[in-house]
Amino acid sequence: MTSDSAIVIFDRVQKSYDGETLVIKDLNLEIEAGEFLTMLGPSGSGKTTCLMMLAGFEPATHGEIYLNNRPINRVAPHRRNIGMVFQDYALFPHMTVEENLAFPLKVRRTPKTETEEKVRRALDMVRLPDFGGRRPAQLSGGQQQRVAVARALVFEPDLVLMDEPLGALDKNLREEMQYEIKHIHERLGVTVIYVTHDQSEALTMSNRIAVFNDGVIQQLASPSALYEEPENAFVAQFIGENNRLFGQVKSMDGQYCSVALECGSVVSARNIRVEAEGTRTTLSLRPERVLIAPAEQEVENRISGRVEELIYLGDHIRARLAVSGTEEFVVKIPNTERQVALSEGVKVELGWAADDCRALDCQTPDAPEEES
């Protein structure tokens, strides 16, 4: 199997650890050269297994994986020319930073002069030009992670794989390193496949995101498409904050459908996964698309709710309301908008546009939510 632009191809790949249960189910995926693709999903969804098969640390049970149009299922990991970055950095503690960076070059028998030049360039790339003589224990967590990234790139691999590389860092440093890795990718144009369960990390860094659940890619799209146009209820709930309302389809009219909610109200929504009248559906609605006390001409849908909680978050107020059988309906009110007099316990009118509400496959209201 060949593709002119894809550097990585998964062709009908399956993986089972016990010979019975498939943790990866018929995976077909093409990754373009120079792309930053993130494999995102909850624990046990199959994303890390895909990365380990591509790296050569786990064999595929069925199907073939291609790298640069070459089948690699039977190619040893060290012969795949792939850089790896792990969560625990995996730096040699007895070596200096320079020696850590030189190690993959020495394994490849790179001449000494060329090795020194590549190590110098790698240190400059991660903004650590004066840290070559230090050992890992003398570096901060963020500096160690920069060295790990530099080591994965120093031998100019065809592909770089990153497995939860920022999981051990605190929040501020993690966000700083997200931009650091993103900018390195943009400068070098290297192909990166990144694994995480953190959806905000995936949205920040990626060209495309493959959302995994139960060994299957639920949706593969750009960050904006995943957030704005989720194709099923799992993706809508896993990517970003999301309101779910449950109801029954009363009528269908082209791209739209009317849905009777559990509270008795009927609302209009875009028909994404509704097959027939009378079926149950989950409505997906982002918190920032809901208006409180909307003007008459602003929205097609209106419903009442009761304010349960108000949290001031600086740039916006997060209002949690009881709406149509759920007490977890969230509205984000920007600080720049006209102020609406709100207090806990009061009833308010809510509204939203039909185009902002998506009718997806049915989820049960009491189903446990996936961790994000």
C-alpha positions in Angstrom: 0.0 0.0 0.0 1.5 3.4 -1.0 0.6 7.0 -0.7 2.5 10.0 -2.2 2.0 12.3 0.8 1.5 10.1 3.8 4.6 9.3 5.9 2.7 6.8 8.1 -0.1 4.5 7.1 -2.0 2.1 9.4 -3.7 -0.4 7.1 -6.4 -2.5 8.8 -4.3 -2.8 11.9 -5.7 -4.8 14.9 -4.1 -5.5 18.3 -5.0 -8.1 20.9 -3.0 -8.9 24.0 -4.8 -12.1 24.9 -5.9 -13.4 21.5 -9.6 -12.6 22.2 -10.2 -9.0 23.0 -9.2 -6.4 20.4 -7.8 -3.2 21.9 -7.3 -1.8 18.4 -10.1 -2.6 15.9 -9.4 -2.3 12.2 -7.4 0.9 12.3 -7.0 2.7 9.0 -5.1 6.0 9.3 -2.8 8.1 7.1 -0.5 10.7 8.6 0.9 13.4 6.3 4.6 14.4 6.2 5.2 17.4 8.4 1.9 17.0 10.3 1.4 17.3 14.0 -1.2 14.7 14.7 -2.5 14.0 18.3 -4.0 10.7 19.4 -6.4 11.7 22.1 -8.6 9.6 24.3 -9.3 8.4 27.8 -7.2 5.7 29.5 -7.6 2.3 27.8 -8.9 3.8 24.5 -6.0 2.4 22.4 -4.0 5.5 21.6 -0.8 4.5 23.4 -1.0 1.0 21.9 -1.0 2.6 18.5 2.1 4.6 19.3 3.9 1.5 20.7 3.1 -0.5 17.6 4.5 2.3 15.4 7.6 2.5 17.5 8.1 -1.2 17.3 7.7 -2.0 21.0 4.5 -3.9 20.4 3.7 -6.2 17.4 0.4 -5.7 15.4 -1.9 -8.7 15.6 -3.2 -8.1 12.1 -2.7 -5.6 9.3 0.4 -3.6 8.3 2.1 -0.4 9.3 4.0 1.6 6.7 6.7 4.3 7.2 7.7 6.2 4.1 5.8 3.6 2.0 7.9 0.8 3.6 6.2 -2.0 5.6 7.8 -1.9 9.1 6.0 -4.7 11.1 9.1 -6.8 11.0 11.6 -4.0 11.2 13.5 -3.7 14.6 12.7 -0.5 16.6 16.2 0.9 16.3 16.1 0.6 12.5 12.9 2.6 12.0 14.6 6.0 12.4 12.0 7.2 14.8 12.6 9.7 17.7 10.8 9.1 21.0 9.9 11.4 23.9 8.5 9.8 27.1 6.7 11.3 30.1 9.6 10.4 32.4 12.2 12.0 30.1 14.4 8.7 30.1 17.6 10.7 30.3 20.8 9.0 31.4 21.5 10.4 34.8 25.3 9.7 34.7 25.8 11.6 31.4 25.9 15.3 30.8 23.3 17.0 28.6 25.8 17.0 25.7 26.5 13.3 26.2 22.8 12.5 26.3 22.3 14.3 23.0 25.3 12.7 21.5 24.3 9.2 22.4 21.8 8.5 19.5 24.4 9.9 17.1 27.2 7.7 18.4 24.9 4.6 18.1 24.6 5.6 14.5 28.4 6.0 14.2 28.1 9.7 13.3 31.6 11.3 12.9 32.8 13.3 15.9 32.8 16.7 14.3 29.3 16.2 12.8 28.1 15.0 16.2 29.4 18.1 18.0 27.7 20.4 15.4 24.4 18.6 15.7 24.5 18.6 19.5 25.2 22.4 19.4 22.3 23.0 17.0 20.0 20.9 19.1 20.8 22.8 22.3 20.2 26.1 20.5 16.9 24.8 19.2 15.5 24.2 22.7 17.1 27.4 24.1 19.7 25.6 26.3 23.0 26.6 24.6 24.9 26.9 28.0 23.6 23.8 29.7 25.6 21.1 27.8 27.9 20.4 30.7 25.2 19.8 33.3 23.7 16.5 34.4 19.9 15.9 34.4 19.7 16.2 38.2 20.9 19.8 37.8 18.0 20.7 35.5 14.4 21.7 36.2 11.6 19.5 35.0 11.0 21.8 32.0 14.7 21.9 31.1 14.9 18.1 31.3 11.9 17.9 29.0 13.6 20.2 26.5 16.7 18.0 26.5 14.4 14.9 25.9 12.9 16.7 22.9 16.3 17.7 21.6 17.6 14.1 21.9 14.6 12.9 19.9 15.4 15.4 17.1 19.2 15.5 17.1 19.6 12.6 14.6 17.1 14.0 12.2 14.5 11.2 12.4 11.8 10.6 9.9 9.2 10.8 12.6 9.0 11.9 16.3 6.6 10.1 18.7 5.7 11.7 22.0 3.9 9.7 24.7 2.3 12.0 27.3 5.5 14.0 27.5 4.2 16.8 29.6 2.2 14.7 32.2 4.8 15.1 35.0 4.9 18.9 34.8 2.9 21.4 36.7 0.1 23.4 35.0 2.1 26.6 34.1 5.1 24.7 32.9 3.0 22.3 31.0 1.3 25.1 29.1 4.7 26.8 28.4 6.1 23.5 27.0 3.0 23.0 24.8 3.9 26.2 22.9 7.6 25.3 23.0 7.0 22.0 21.3 4.5 23.5 18.9 7.0 26.2 17.8 9.8 23.7 17.4 7.5 21.6 15.1 6.7 24.7 13.1 10.3 25.7 12.7 11.6 22.2 11.7 8.6 20.8 9.8 9.2 17.4 11.3 6.3 14.9 11.5 5.1 14.5 15.1 2.6 12.0 16.5 1.6 13.0 20.0 -0.4 10.9 22.6 -2.4 12.5 25.4 -5.6 12.3 27.4 -5.6 16.1 27.9 -8.0 17.6 25.4 -6.9 21.2 25.9 -3.3 20.1 25.1 -4.5 18.4 21.9 -6.5 21.5 20.8 -3.5 23.8 21.5 -0.8 21.9 19.6 -2.3 19.8 16.7 -2.9 20.1 13.0 -5.3 17.2 13.3 -6.6 15.1 16.3 -7.7 11.5 16.2 -10.2 10.9 19.1 -10.0 7.3 20.3 -12.5 5.3 22.3 -12.8 1.6 22.7 -10.0 0.9 20.2 -11.7 2.9 17.4 -11.1 6.4 16.0 -14.4 8.2 16.7 -13.5 11.3 14.7 -10.4 12.6 12.9 -10.4 16.3 12.2 -8.8 19.7 12.9 -9.1 21.1 16.5 -11.7 23.6 15.4 -13.8 21.0 13.5 -13.8 18.6 16.5 -14.9 21.4 18.8 -17.5 23.1 16.5 -18.7 20.0 14.6 -18.5 16.8 16.7 -19.9 13.8 14.8 -21.1 11.8 17.8 -22.0 12.3 21.5 -18.7 10.9 22.8 -16.6 13.4 20.9 -18.9 16.3 21.9 -18.6 15.4 25.5 -14.9 14.6 25.5 -13.7 17.7 23.6 -14.2 20.9 25.7 -17.0 21.7 28.0 -20.4 20.6 26.6 -24.0 20.6 27.6 -26.1 17.6 27.0 -29.9 17.6 26.7 -31.9 14.4 26.1 -35.1 14.1 24.1 -37.2 12.5 21.4 -37.2 13.5 17.7 -40.7 14.8 16.8 -40.1 15.8 13.2 -37.3 16.2 10.6 -36.9 18.9 8.0 -33.8 18.6 5.8 -30.8 19.6 7.9 -32.8 20.3 11.0 -35.1 18.4 13.4 -37.5 19.3 16.2 -36.8 17.6 19.6 -39.1 17.3 22.6 -37.0 17.6 25.7 -37.7 15.8 29.0 -39.1 19.0 30.4 -41.7 19.2 27.6 -40.1 22.0 25.7 -39.6 21.5 21.9 -36.3 22.9 20.4 -34.8 22.9 16.9 -31.4 21.4 16.3 -29.1 20.6 13.4 -29.6 16.9 12.4 -26.2 15.2 12.6 -26.9 11.6 13.7 -30.7 11.4 13.7 -32.1 8.6 11.5 -35.8 8.7 12.0 -38.7 10.5 13.8 -39.5 9.0 17.2 -35.9 8.1 18.0 -34.0 9.3 21.1 -31.2 11.8 20.7 -28.6 13.6 22.7 -28.4 17.4 22.0 -24.9 18.9 22.2 -24.6 22.6 23.0 -21.5 24.6 24.0 -21.7 26.8 27.1 -20.5 29.9 25.3 -23.3 29.6 22.7 -26.1 30.0 25.3 -27.6 33.4 26.0 -29.3 34.4 29.3 -32.4 36.5 28.8 -31.9 36.8 25.0 -33.6 39.5 23.0 -36.6 38.4 20.9 -34.7 38.3 17.6 -31.5 36.6 18.8 -32.5 32.9 19.0 -34.9 30.3 17.7 -34.8 28.2 20.9 -36.0 29.3 24.4 -36.2 27.4 27.6 -36.3 28.2 31.3 -33.7 27.3 34.0 -32.9 27.8 37.6 -29.5 29.2 38.6 -27.7 26.7 40.9 -24.2 28.3 41.2 -22.3 31.3 40.0 -18.5 31.3 39.8 -16.5 34.4 39.0 -13.5 33.5 36.8 -12.2 36.9 35.8 -12.8 37.0 32.0 -16.2 35.3 32.4 -18.8 34.1 34.9 -19.6 30.4 34.9 -23.2 29.9 35.7 -24.5 26.4 36.5 -28.2 25.9 36.0 -30.9 23.3 36.4 -32.4 22.7 33.0 -34.6 19.9 31.7 -33.7 17.3 34.2 -30.0 18.1 34.7 -28.4 20.4 37.2 -25.1 20.5 35.2 -26.2 22.9 32.4 -23.4 25.5 32.1 -23.5 29.0 30.6 -20.3 31.1 30.2 -21.0 34.8 30.4 -18.2 37.0 29.1 -17.3 39.9 31.3 -17.5 42.2 28.3 -21.2 41.4 27.7 -24.1 43.4 29.1 -24.6 42.4 32.7 -27.7 40.3 33.5 -28.8 40.4 37.2 -28.2 36.9 38.4 -28.3 35.2 41.8 -28.5 31.7 42.9 -32.0 30.2 43.1 -33.6 32.6 40.6 -35.3 31.4 37.4 -34.0 32.7 34.1 -34.8 32.4 30.4 -32.2 30.8 28.2 -31.8 30.8 24.5 -29.7 29.6 21.6 -29.6 29.3 17.9 -30.6 26.1 16.2 -27.3 26.1 14.3 -25.4 25.9 17.6 -27.3 22.8 18.8 -26.4 19.4 17.3 -28.7 16.3 17.4 -26.3 13.4 17.9 -26.6 9.7 18.8 -28.5 8.9 22.0 -26.7 8.6 25.3 -28.4 7.7 28.5 -28.6 10.6 31.0 -27.1 8.5 33.8 -24.1 7.2 31.7 -20.8 7.9 33.4 -18.8 10.6 31.7 -15.3 9.8 30.4 -12.4 11.4 32.2 -10.6 14.2 30.4 
